[in-house]
Amino acid sequence: MTMSVSLLATAVVLCAVGGILMLTRPLTRILLGAVIAGNGINLLALSSTGSAGAAPLLYGVPLRRVTDPLPQAIALTAIVITLATTAFLLAMAYRSYQLTGTDEVHDDLEDRRIFLRAEVLGERAELREEYRAEPGRTRKERARYRQERHRLRARLRADRALQARGRDAGGDLWHDVLGADPEDYVNDTHDDRGAAG
C-alpha cells in the first residue's frame, strides 16, 4: 500500500493547527480548531487507504483492485460528529457572548481557589519552618513573621471576595443555571445586570 506524502503532510499540518487553536481561550478559535483538526483527521484516514482503486461493484471487478470502503465510512461518520460538535460550540459561543459580551473561556473559580489555597498553605508552612528553625527571635523578626502571615491570610480573603463577586447569582434558579436572555435583565428591576445589558 502506498501513501501520498503530500496528503500525509497536509493532514499533519491541519491536525497540528487545529490542536494549537483548541488550546486557546476564545470559543471561536476552539471551534475553528475543532473543524480544522476534524478535516485533518479525515484526510489522514482517507490517505491511509493508499491509491484509489476501482469502484466496489458486485460483478466484474477483481477484489484486489477494489477500494476499501471502511475508511470512507469512518470519514463520513467523522464528518457528522464534527458537524454536531460545530453546532454545539457555535451555540455555546453565542450564549457566552450574549451573557458576558465575550466568548473567552474563563478559569474555573473553584479550581483557582484550590490552587491558591494550596500555594498559600505551602508558603505558610515554609514561613513557619523558617521561623521555628532558630530559637530566640528578636521582636522585629516576630513582627515580620506576623506581617507575612497576615499578608497570606489577606490574599485568601481577597480571593474569596473576588469569587463572591464573580458568582453574581440573582436568586432565580432558571436564569442562574440555564441562563436568561439579555432582555430579561433589562426588564428585571431587582437585578443590577440590567444596567449593563
MDAnalysis code that builds the backbone (N, CA, C; Angstrom):
import MDAnalysis as mda
import numpy as np

u = mda.Universe.empty(591, n_residues=197, atom_resindex=np.repeat(np.arange(197), 3), trajectory=True)
u.add_TopologyAttr("name", ["N", "CA", "C"] * 197)
u.add_TopologyAttr("resid", np.arange(1, 198))
u.add_TopologyAttr("resname", ["MET", "THR", "MET", "SER", "VAL", "SER", "LEU", "LEU", "ALA", "THR", "ALA", "VAL", "VAL", "LEU", "CYS", "ALA", "VAL", "GLY", "GLY", "ILE", "LEU", "MET", "LEU", "THR", "ARG", "PRO", "LEU", "THR", "ARG", "ILE", "LEU", "LEU", "GLY", "ALA", "VAL", "ILE", "ALA", "GLY", "ASN", "GLY", "ILE", "ASN", "LEU", "LEU", "ALA", "LEU", "SER", "SER", "THR", "GLY", "SER", "ALA", "GLY", "ALA", "ALA", "PRO", "LEU", "LEU", "TYR", "GLY", "VAL", "PRO", "LEU", "ARG", "ARG", "VAL", "THR", "ASP", "PRO", "LEU", "PRO", "GLN", "ALA", "ILE", "ALA", "LEU", "THR", "ALA", "ILE", "VAL", "ILE", "THR", "LEU", "ALA", "THR", "THR", "ALA", "PHE", "LEU", "LEU", "ALA", "MET", "ALA", "TYR", "ARG", "SER", "TYR", "GLN", "LEU", "THR", "GLY", "THR", "ASP", "GLU", "VAL", "HIS", "ASP", "ASP", "LEU", "GLU", "ASP", "ARG", "ARG", "ILE", "PHE", "LEU", "ARG", "ALA", "GLU", "VAL", "LEU", "GLY", "GLU", "ARG", "ALA", "GLU", "LEU", "ARG", "GLU", "GLU", "TYR", "ARG", "ALA", "GLU", "PRO", "GLY", "ARG", "THR", "ARG", "LYS", "GLU", "ARG", "ALA", "ARG", "TYR", "ARG", "GLN", "GLU", "ARG", "HIS", "ARG", "LEU", "ARG", "ALA", "ARG", "LEU", "ARG", "ALA", "ASP", "ARG", "ALA", "LEU", "GLN", "ALA", "ARG", "GLY", "ARG", "ASP", "ALA", "GLY", "GLY", "ASP", "LEU", "TRP", "HIS", "ASP", "VAL", "LEU", "GLY", "ALA", "ASP", "PRO", "GLU", "ASP", "TYR", "VAL", "ASN", "ASP", "THR", "HIS", "ASP", "ASP", "ARG", "GLY", "ALA", "ALA", "GLY"])
u.atoms.positions = np.array([
    [0.844, -1.170, 0.000],
    [0.000, 0.000, 0.000],
    [0.895, 1.239, 0.000],
    [0.578, 2.186, -0.864],
    [1.351, 3.425, -0.952],
    [0.516, 4.580, -0.397],
    [1.223, 5.510, 0.231],
    [0.550, 6.681, 0.790],
    [1.189, 7.930, 0.212],
    [0.383, 8.899, -0.145],
    [0.895, 10.144, -0.695],
    [1.525, 10.965, 0.423],
    [2.766, 11.372, 0.214],
    [3.476, 12.146, 1.228],
    [2.863, 13.532, 1.376],
    [2.413, 14.112, 0.263],
    [1.817, 15.447, 0.348],
    [0.506, 15.419, 1.138],
    [-0.316, 14.371, 0.928],
    [-1.558, 14.261, 1.708],
    [-1.252, 14.029, 3.187],
    [-0.243, 13.221, 3.472],
    [0.143, 12.972, 4.855],
    [0.644, 14.253, 5.519],
    [1.477, 15.021, 4.817],
    [1.987, 16.283, 5.369],
    [0.858, 17.283, 5.589],
    [-0.082, 17.351, 4.645],
    [-1.228, 18.252, 4.799],
    [-2.073, 17.850, 5.991],
    [-2.304, 16.548, 6.175],
    [-3.097, 16.075, 7.316],
    [-2.399, 16.394, 8.630],
    [-1.089, 16.221, 8.680],
    [-0.336, 16.515, 9.913],
    [-0.392, 18.008, 10.230],
    [-0.239, 18.857, 9.207],
    [-0.302, 20.310, 9.426],
    [-1.693, 20.719, 9.898],
    [-2.740, 20.174, 9.283],
    [-4.107, 20.504, 9.704],
    [-4.366, 20.063, 11.142],
    [-3.921, 18.872, 11.508],
    [-4.110, 18.397, 12.879],
    [-3.330, 19.253, 13.870],
    [-2.126, 19.664, 13.504],
    [-1.313, 20.490, 14.402],
    [-1.939, 21.875, 14.587],
    [-2.373, 22.486, 13.492],
    [-3.002, 23.810, 13.581],
    [-4.298, 23.725, 14.387],
    [-5.092, 22.686, 14.130],
    [-6.327, 22.512, 14.890],
    [-6.072, 22.303, 16.368],
    [-5.055, 21.516, 16.700],
    [-4.723, 21.299, 18.105],
    [-4.257, 22.562, 18.789],
    [-3.456, 23.366, 18.110],
    [-2.998, 24.629, 18.691],
    [-4.171, 25.577, 18.906],
    [-5.077, 25.655, 17.941],
    [-6.241, 26.532, 18.090],
    [-7.166, 26.067, 19.215],
    [-7.272, 24.759, 19.426],
    [-8.144, 24.264, 20.501],
    [-7.569, 24.528, 21.884],
    [-6.288, 24.860, 21.987],
    [-5.686, 25.143, 23.282],
    [-5.797, 26.608, 23.682],
    [-6.426, 27.449, 22.848],
    [-6.589, 28.863, 23.176],
    [-7.870, 29.070, 23.974],
    [-8.115, 30.295, 24.425],
    [-9.262, 30.576, 25.279],
    [-10.537, 30.974, 24.537],
    [-10.501, 31.757, 23.472],
    [-11.767, 32.143, 22.820],
    [-12.464, 30.935, 22.178],
    [-13.788, 30.870, 22.360],
    [-14.545, 29.732, 21.837],
    [-14.570, 29.697, 20.315],
    [-14.486, 30.863, 19.661],
    [-14.471, 30.850, 18.198],
    [-13.204, 30.188, 17.672],
    [-12.087, 30.414, 18.336],
    [-10.840, 29.739, 17.918],
    [-10.903, 28.251, 18.229],
    [-11.508, 27.898, 19.353],
    [-11.674, 26.478, 19.677],
    [-12.549, 25.817, 18.625],
    [-13.599, 26.515, 18.188],
    [-14.481, 25.996, 17.137],
    [-13.722, 25.795, 15.836],
    [-12.949, 26.803, 15.432],
    [-12.150, 26.662, 14.201],
    [-11.131, 25.535, 14.333],
    [-10.537, 25.407, 15.515],
    [-9.577, 24.330, 15.737],
    [-10.217, 22.961, 15.627],
    [-11.439, 22.811, 16.168],
    [-12.128, 21.515, 16.067],
    [-12.456, 21.180, 14.619],
    [-12.882, 22.174, 13.850],
    [-13.209, 21.926, 12.436],
    [-11.948, 21.574, 11.646],
    [-10.874, 22.337, 11.861],
    [-9.630, 22.085, 11.118],
    [-9.032, 20.734, 11.504],
    [-9.023, 20.413, 12.805],
    [-8.489, 19.117, 13.231],
    [-9.345, 17.977, 12.709],
    [-10.679, 18.164, 12.675],
    [-11.554, 17.129, 12.111],
    [-11.262, 16.881, 10.641],
    [-11.034, 17.962, 9.885],
    [-10.687, 17.792, 8.465],
    [-9.329, 17.113, 8.297],
    [-8.388, 17.448, 9.173],
    [-7.078, 16.804, 9.101],
    [-7.157, 15.315, 9.401],
    [-7.974, 14.942, 10.382],
    [-8.118, 13.522, 10.721],
    [-8.825, 12.773, 9.598],
    [-9.829, 13.409, 8.991],
    [-10.499, 12.778, 7.848],
    [-9.526, 12.567, 6.692],
    [-8.715, 13.569, 6.423],
    [-7.728, 13.447, 5.349],
    [-6.710, 12.361, 5.666],
    [-6.321, 12.249, 6.925],
    [-5.379, 11.204, 7.323],
    [-5.992, 9.814, 7.151],
    [-7.280, 9.675, 7.528],
    [-7.944, 8.377, 7.373],
    [-8.094, 8.003, 5.902],
    [-8.434, 8.976, 5.082],
    [-8.605, 8.674, 3.653],
    [-7.270, 8.446, 2.949],
    [-6.224, 9.171, 3.366],
    [-4.931, 8.972, 2.694],
    [-4.259, 7.675, 3.133],
    [-4.691, 7.128, 4.270],
    [-4.076, 5.876, 4.729],
    [-4.523, 4.670, 3.914],
    [-5.557, 4.827, 3.094],
    [-6.023, 3.701, 2.275],
    [-5.135, 3.458, 1.069],
    [-4.262, 4.389, 0.751],
    [-3.387, 4.212, -0.394],
    [-3.984, 4.827, -1.648],
    [-3.549, 4.343, -2.782],
    [-4.020, 4.910, -4.048],
    [-5.458, 4.476, -4.327],
    [-6.135, 5.272, -5.142],
    [-7.542, 4.992, -5.457],
    [-7.650, 3.703, -6.258],
    [-8.700, 2.960, -6.008],
    [-8.940, 1.715, -6.728],
    [-10.237, 1.796, -7.510],
    [-10.691, 0.656, -7.960],
    [-11.940, 0.605, -8.732],
    [-13.124, 0.647, -7.776],
    [-14.273, 0.996, -8.320],
    [-15.491, 1.052, -7.517],
    [-15.870, -0.356, -7.072],
    [-16.368, -0.522, -5.853],
    [-16.697, -1.866, -5.353],
    [-18.018, -2.367, -5.912],
    [-18.019, -2.687, -7.197],
    [-19.222, -3.233, -7.831],
    [-19.334, -4.722, -7.522],
    [-20.519, -5.242, -7.669],
    [-20.769, -6.627, -7.284],
    [-20.094, -7.614, -8.227],
    [-20.146, -7.350, -9.539],
    [-19.589, -8.307, -10.506],
    [-18.601, -7.606, -11.421],
    [-17.643, -8.320, -11.886],
    [-16.737, -7.853, -12.922],
    [-15.516, -7.100, -12.431],
    [-15.293, -6.951, -11.115],
    [-14.125, -6.226, -10.610],
    [-13.354, -7.170, -9.700],
    [-12.053, -7.377, -9.961],
    [-11.264, -8.221, -9.057],
    [-11.147, -7.578, -7.672],
    [-11.150, -8.394, -6.638],
    [-11.152, -7.884, -5.274],
    [-9.891, -7.100, -4.925],
    [-8.765, -7.440, -5.555],
    [-7.528, -6.744, -5.215],
    [-7.511, -5.322, -5.759],
    [-8.410, -4.997, -6.701],
    [-8.453, -3.643, -7.275],
    [-9.544, -2.772, -6.646],
    [-10.307, -3.316, -5.716],
    [-11.426, -2.578, -5.128],
    [-10.909, -1.658, -4.013],
    [-11.466, -0.454, -3.944],
    [-11.131, 0.482, -2.876],
    [-11.770, 0.010, -1.577],
    [-11.019, 0.119, -0.486],
    [-11.531, -0.275, 0.818],
    [-12.594, 0.737, 1.270],
    [-13.831, 0.317, 1.521],
    [-14.880, 1.275, 1.892],
    [-14.863, 1.663, 3.371],
    [-14.115, 0.967, 4.207],
    [-14.133, 1.256, 5.640],
    [-13.619, 2.659, 5.979],
    [-12.466, 3.113, 5.447],
    [-12.024, 4.483, 5.758],
    [-13.010, 5.546, 5.268],
    [-13.695, 5.278, 4.168],
    [-14.693, 6.239, 3.680],
    [-15.881, 6.302, 4.635],
    [-16.283, 5.156, 5.163],
    [-17.379, 5.146, 6.138],
    [-16.960, 5.839, 7.427],
    [-15.718, 5.633, 7.837],
    [-15.217, 6.310, 9.038],
    [-15.174, 7.816, 8.823],
    [-14.735, 8.255, 7.633],
    [-14.683, 9.685, 7.332],
    [-16.086, 10.292, 7.317],
    [-17.066, 9.584, 6.768],
    [-18.442, 10.090, 6.772],
    [-18.974, 10.214, 8.199],
    [-18.684, 9.240, 9.021],
    [-19.108, 9.312, 10.421],
    [-18.425, 10.474, 11.133],
    [-17.144, 10.669, 10.870],
    [-16.414, 11.774, 11.498],
    [-16.946, 13.123, 11.036],
    [-17.394, 13.223, 9.792],
    [-17.980, 14.469, 9.297],
    [-19.253, 14.793, 10.068],
    [-20.076, 13.789, 10.317],
    [-21.316, 14.008, 11.066],
    [-21.003, 14.424, 12.508],
    [-20.028, 13.774, 13.128],
    [-19.657, 14.128, 14.501],
    [-19.069, 15.537, 14.552],
    [-18.253, 15.905, 13.575],
    [-17.687, 17.254, 13.522],
    [-18.788, 18.293, 13.347],
    [-19.798, 17.979, 12.548],
    [-20.918, 18.906, 12.354],
    [-21.680, 19.115, 13.659],
    [-21.928, 18.037, 14.399],
    [-22.626, 18.156, 15.681],
    [-21.782, 18.945, 16.684],
    [-20.477, 18.697, 16.727],
    [-19.596, 19.437, 17.629],
    [-19.550, 20.913, 17.255],
    [-19.532, 21.201, 15.963],
    [-19.536, 22.585, 15.498],
    [-20.809, 23.303, 15.919],
    [-21.948, 22.635, 15.764],
    [-23.218, 23.251, 16.173],
    [-23.232, 23.520, 17.673],
    [-22.740, 22.567, 18.461],
    [-22.704, 22.746, 19.915],
    [-21.793, 23.896, 20.306],
    [-20.587, 23.966, 19.728],
    [-19.656, 25.037, 20.072],
    [-20.164, 26.392, 19.598],
    [-20.850, 26.437, 18.448],
    [-21.445, 27.692, 17.989],
    [-22.502, 28.182, 18.969],
    [-23.355, 27.274, 19.435],
    [-24.382, 27.656, 20.395],
    [-23.753, 28.128, 21.704],
    [-22.701, 27.453, 22.147],
    [-22.042, 27.833, 23.387],
    [-21.358, 29.199, 23.241],
    [-20.709, 29.456, 22.106],
    [-20.047, 30.744, 21.890],
    [-21.074, 31.866, 21.808],
    [-22.204, 31.603, 21.141],
    [-23.248, 32.619, 21.022],
    [-23.839, 32.943, 22.385],
    [-24.098, 31.915, 23.193],
    [-24.674, 32.134, 24.524],
    [-23.682, 32.852, 25.438],
    [-22.418, 32.497, 25.347],
    [-21.403, 33.167, 26.148],
    [-21.287, 34.631, 25.751],
    [-21.351, 34.909, 24.462],
    [-21.280, 36.304, 24.003],
    [-22.522, 37.080, 24.434],
    [-23.678, 36.422, 24.439],
    [-24.905, 37.083, 24.877],
    [-24.824, 37.492, 26.336],
    [-24.313, 36.621, 27.184],
    [-24.328, 36.869, 28.618],
    [-23.162, 37.717, 29.101],
    [-21.981, 37.500, 28.546],
    [-20.801, 38.181, 29.077],
    [-20.204, 39.210, 28.126],
    [-20.614, 39.228, 26.869],
    [-20.042, 40.162, 25.911],
    [-18.749, 39.673, 25.290],
    [-18.306, 38.487, 25.661],
    [-17.095, 37.894, 25.096],
    [-17.283, 36.392, 24.999],
    [-16.516, 35.767, 24.145],
    [-16.616, 34.310, 24.020],
    [-15.412, 33.616, 24.643],
    [-14.695, 34.305, 25.497],
    [-13.492, 33.734, 26.110],
    [-13.860, 32.814, 27.266],
    [-13.185, 31.688, 27.334],
    [-13.405, 30.719, 28.410],
    [-12.567, 31.153, 29.612],
    [-13.225, 31.364, 30.753],
    [-12.528, 31.814, 31.952],
    [-12.137, 30.616, 32.805],
    [-11.215, 30.869, 33.726],
    [-10.803, 29.826, 34.660],
    [-11.964, 29.464, 35.568],
    [-12.000, 28.222, 35.972],
    [-12.993, 27.778, 36.935],
    [-12.621, 28.346, 38.302],
    [-13.570, 29.017, 38.947],
    [-13.278, 29.679, 40.215],
    [-12.883, 28.685, 41.301],
    [-13.536, 27.536, 41.306],
    [-13.226, 26.549, 42.349],
    [-11.810, 25.989, 42.177],
    [-11.413, 25.697, 40.931],
    [-10.043, 25.220, 40.691],
    [-9.021, 26.275, 41.098],
    [-9.328, 27.541, 40.776],
    [-8.428, 28.622, 41.139],
    [-8.304, 28.746, 42.657],
    [-9.422, 28.590, 43.357],
    [-9.413, 28.702, 44.813],
    [-8.585, 27.589, 45.444],
    [-8.750, 26.373, 44.939],
    [-7.997, 25.236, 45.480],
    [-6.501, 25.417, 45.240],
    [-6.136, 25.875, 44.045],
    [-4.721, 26.099, 43.739],
    [-4.138, 27.194, 44.621],
    [-4.890, 28.301, 44.780],
    [-4.391, 29.399, 45.598],
    [-4.260, 28.978, 47.054],
    [-5.228, 28.217, 47.559],
    [-5.163, 27.769, 48.953],
    [-3.948, 26.864, 49.171],
    [-3.689, 25.955, 48.231],
    [-2.508, 25.088, 48.356],
    [-1.224, 25.906, 48.308],
    [-1.182, 26.908, 47.443],
    [0.008, 27.751, 47.349],
    [0.228, 28.550, 48.637],
    [-0.853, 29.116, 49.180],
    [-0.729, 29.899, 50.419],
    [-0.342, 29.000, 51.587],
    [-0.929, 27.802, 51.676],
    [-0.567, 26.884, 52.754],
    [0.890, 26.445, 52.642],
    [1.375, 26.255, 51.423],
    [2.787, 25.917, 51.231],
    [3.710, 27.039, 51.681],
    [3.347, 28.288, 51.305],
    [4.159, 29.430, 51.734],
    [4.117, 29.593, 53.253],
    [2.937, 29.346, 53.840],
    [2.818, 29.463, 55.294],
    [3.669, 28.397, 56.001],
    [3.684, 27.172, 55.457],
    [4.497, 26.105, 56.059],
    [5.986, 26.435, 55.962],
    [6.417, 26.975, 54.822],
    [7.821, 27.373, 54.677],
    [8.182, 28.486, 55.658],
    [7.257, 29.447, 55.799],
    [7.483, 30.551, 56.725],
    [7.579, 30.042, 58.160],
    [6.701, 29.108, 58.525],
    [6.706, 28.552, 59.879],
    [8.005, 27.786, 60.140],
    [8.436, 26.972, 59.152],
    [9.685, 26.216, 59.324],
    [10.878, 27.158, 59.469],
    [10.893, 28.202, 58.687],
    [11.986, 29.166, 58.759],
    [11.982, 29.882, 60.120],
    [10.786, 30.185, 60.615],
    [10.680, 30.899, 61.890],
    [11.058, 30.003, 63.058],
    [10.668, 28.737, 62.997],
    [10.934, 27.821, 64.106],
    [12.323, 27.193, 64.054],
    [13.028, 27.402, 62.958],
    [14.351, 26.785, 62.816],
    [15.349, 27.348, 63.826],
    [15.249, 28.636, 64.097],
    [16.188, 29.266, 65.019],
    [15.422, 29.833, 66.210],
    [15.711, 29.349, 67.419],
    [15.051, 29.928, 68.599],
    [15.657, 31.283, 68.945],
    [14.971, 32.030, 69.767],
    [15.487, 33.323, 70.220],
    [15.340, 34.410, 69.181],
    [14.202, 34.527, 68.593],
    [13.967, 35.571, 67.593],
    [13.810, 36.929, 68.274],
    [14.180, 37.939, 67.560],
    [14.004, 39.300, 68.070],
    [12.569, 39.755, 67.836],
    [12.234, 40.859, 68.468],
    [10.881, 41.395, 68.322],
    [10.604, 41.801, 66.870],
    [11.600, 42.314, 66.215],
    [11.439, 42.734, 64.816],
    [11.175, 41.531, 63.905],
    [11.881, 40.436, 64.144],
    [11.672, 39.232, 63.339],
    [10.301, 38.626, 63.599],
    [9.834, 38.654, 64.870],
    [8.489, 38.161, 65.172],
    [7.428, 39.029, 64.496],
    [7.651, 40.331, 64.465],
    [6.698, 41.232, 63.799],
    [6.669, 40.971, 62.291],
    [7.842, 40.704, 61.719],
    [7.869, 40.386, 60.278],
    [7.144, 39.078, 59.994],
    [7.306, 38.093, 60.888],
    [6.612, 36.807, 60.727],
    [5.094, 37.008, 60.773],
    [4.625, 37.788, 61.762],
    [3.186, 38.047, 61.852],
    [2.681, 38.811, 60.634],
    [3.478, 39.744, 60.155],
    [3.088, 40.531, 58.977],
    [2.967, 39.629, 57.743],
    [3.886, 38.698, 57.580],
    [3.815, 37.770, 56.445],
    [2.585, 36.867, 56.553],
    [2.279, 36.395, 57.774],
    [1.082, 35.572, 57.961],
    [-0.184, 36.355, 57.644],
    [-0.229, 37.611, 58.061],
    [-1.394, 38.456, 57.761],
    [-1.520, 38.699, 56.257],
    [-0.361, 38.850, 55.583],
    [-0.394, 39.058, 54.127],
    [-0.968, 37.833, 53.423],
    [-0.556, 36.640, 53.853],
    [-1.072, 35.416, 53.242],
    [-2.571, 35.253, 53.531],
    [-2.987, 35.567, 54.748],
    [-4.404, 35.473, 55.092],
    [-5.225, 36.484, 54.284],
    [-4.686, 37.691, 54.103],
    [-5.389, 38.710, 53.316],
    [-5.502, 38.295, 51.852],
    [-4.510, 37.581, 51.382],
    [-4.565, 37.094, 49.998],
    [-5.711, 36.104, 49.809],
    [-5.897, 35.201, 50.777],
    [-7.022, 34.263, 50.714],
    [-8.355, 34.993, 50.819],
    [-8.450, 35.983, 51.707],
    [-9.698, 36.735, 51.845],
    [-10.033, 37.512, 50.583],
    [-9.032, 38.097, 49.948],
    [-9.276, 38.847, 48.710],
    [-9.788, 37.921, 47.615],
    [-9.246, 36.707, 47.567],
    [-9.719, 35.764, 46.562],
    [-11.151, 35.320, 46.862],
    [-11.491, 35.131, 48.124],
    [-12.876, 34.775, 48.468],
    [-13.833, 35.892, 48.088],
    [-13.437, 37.145, 48.301],
    [-14.286, 38.280, 47.926],
    [-14.450, 38.351, 46.412],
    [-13.382, 38.062, 45.680],
    [-13.471, 38.053, 44.217],
    [-14.426, 36.968, 43.733],
    [-14.378, 35.807, 44.367],
    [-15.296, 34.731, 43.990],
    [-16.734, 35.097, 44.293],
    [-16.968, 35.764, 45.421],
    [-18.337, 36.152, 45.774],
    [-18.887, 37.143, 44.759],
    [-18.043, 38.062, 44.290],
    [-18.497, 38.994, 43.248],
    [-18.682, 38.279, 41.919],
    [-17.853, 37.254, 41.658],
    [-17.923, 36.553, 40.377],
    [-19.137, 35.668, 40.233],
    [-19.715, 35.245, 41.348],
    [-20.893, 34.371, 41.253],
    [-22.067, 35.108, 40.637],
    [-22.346, 36.315, 41.121],
    [-23.358, 37.186, 40.529],
    [-24.669, 36.460, 40.312],
    [-25.111, 35.735, 41.320],
    [-26.352, 34.977, 41.197],
    [-27.523, 35.857, 41.597],
    [-28.569, 35.830, 40.788],
    [-29.731, 36.653, 41.053],
    [-30.755, 35.983, 41.942],
    [-30.632, 34.702, 42.227],
    [-31.567, 34.002, 43.079],
    [-32.617, 33.218, 42.319],
    [-32.756, 33.461, 41.033],
    [-33.723, 32.729, 40.220],
    [-32.993, 31.549, 39.584],
    [-33.360, 30.331, 39.990],
    [-32.647, 29.139, 39.540],
    [-32.684, 29.000, 38.022],
    [-33.828, 29.283, 37.427],
    [-33.952, 29.142, 35.973],
    [-32.959, 30.044, 35.254],
    [-32.873, 31.320, 35.664],
    [-31.981, 32.261, 34.993],
    [-30.526, 32.021, 35.348],
    [-30.247, 31.626, 36.607],
    [-28.855, 31.450, 37.016],
    [-28.220, 30.214, 36.392],
    [-28.964, 29.105, 36.320],
    [-28.391, 27.866, 35.809],
    [-28.531, 27.783, 34.290],
    [-29.732, 27.975, 33.784],
    [-29.961, 27.811, 32.353],
    [-29.687, 29.068, 31.557],
    [-29.682, 30.222, 32.224],
    [-29.396, 31.468, 31.540],
    [-30.662, 32.159, 31.076],
    [-30.625, 33.459, 31.114],
    [-31.758, 34.262, 30.667],
    [-31.319, 35.118, 29.498],
    [-32.279, 35.595, 28.756],
    [-31.967, 36.481, 27.653],
    [-31.627, 37.860, 28.194],
    [-30.787, 38.635, 27.492],
    [-30.440, 39.975, 27.983],
    [-31.655, 40.877, 28.157],
    [-32.713, 40.639, 27.384],
    [-33.921, 41.458, 27.546],
    [-34.536, 41.240, 28.919],
    [-34.415, 40.019, 29.452],
    [-34.951, 39.750, 30.786],
    [-34.201, 40.534, 31.844],
    [-32.897, 40.743, 31.654],
    [-32.141, 41.525, 32.617],
    [-32.548, 42.996, 32.574],
    [-32.849, 43.485, 31.392],
    [-33.257, 44.878, 31.263],
    [-34.601, 45.092, 31.951],
    [-35.527, 44.129, 31.831],
    [-36.858, 44.265, 32.410],
    [-36.891, 43.965, 33.900],
    [-35.857, 43.308, 34.433],
    [-35.843, 42.931, 35.841],
    [-35.300, 44.092, 36.664],
    [-36.126, 44.652, 37.555],
    [-35.690, 45.808, 38.343],
    [-34.868, 45.399, 39.549],
    [-34.940, 44.136, 39.972],
    [-34.195, 43.680, 41.133],
    [-32.787, 43.258, 40.793],
    [-32.493, 43.067, 39.530],
    [-31.186, 42.569, 39.111],
    [-30.351, 43.730, 38.592],
    [-29.147, 43.913, 39.115],
    [-28.312, 45.048, 38.684],
    [-27.616, 44.786, 37.355],
    [-27.776, 43.598, 36.767],
    [-27.155, 43.331, 35.474],
    [-27.901, 44.035, 34.357],
    [-29.125, 44.482, 34.593],
    [-29.905, 45.150, 33.559],
    [-29.295, 46.470, 33.136],
    [-28.566, 47.122, 34.037],
    [-27.962, 48.408, 33.682],
    [-26.872, 48.216, 32.653],
    [-26.140, 47.095, 32.762],
    [-25.053, 46.848, 31.788],
    [-25.584, 46.231, 30.525],
    [-26.721, 45.517, 30.583],
    [-27.236, 44.792, 29.430],
    [-27.958, 45.671, 28.516],
])
